[in-house]
């Protein structure tokens, strides 16, 4: 299994994205945001690795994380 990470700091919030490549044709994505009570999961997904197409896993994570930061900028 290979693990890839990306983080984004937006003022008082930290968003973290993790991609687990199980090397069997399946990946798992986990996106979290920090809250006063700890980390909150805002997205979980399992999908075929082929869905990434030609994108590198690092590039995919950065794009996915940027999208969630934008969509969830109201989270505290």
Buried (B, 14 or more C-beta within 10 A) or exposed (E): EEEBEBEBEEEEBEBBBBBBBEEEEEBBBBBBBBEEEEEBEBBEEEEEBEEBEEEEBEEBBBEBBBEBBEEBEEBE
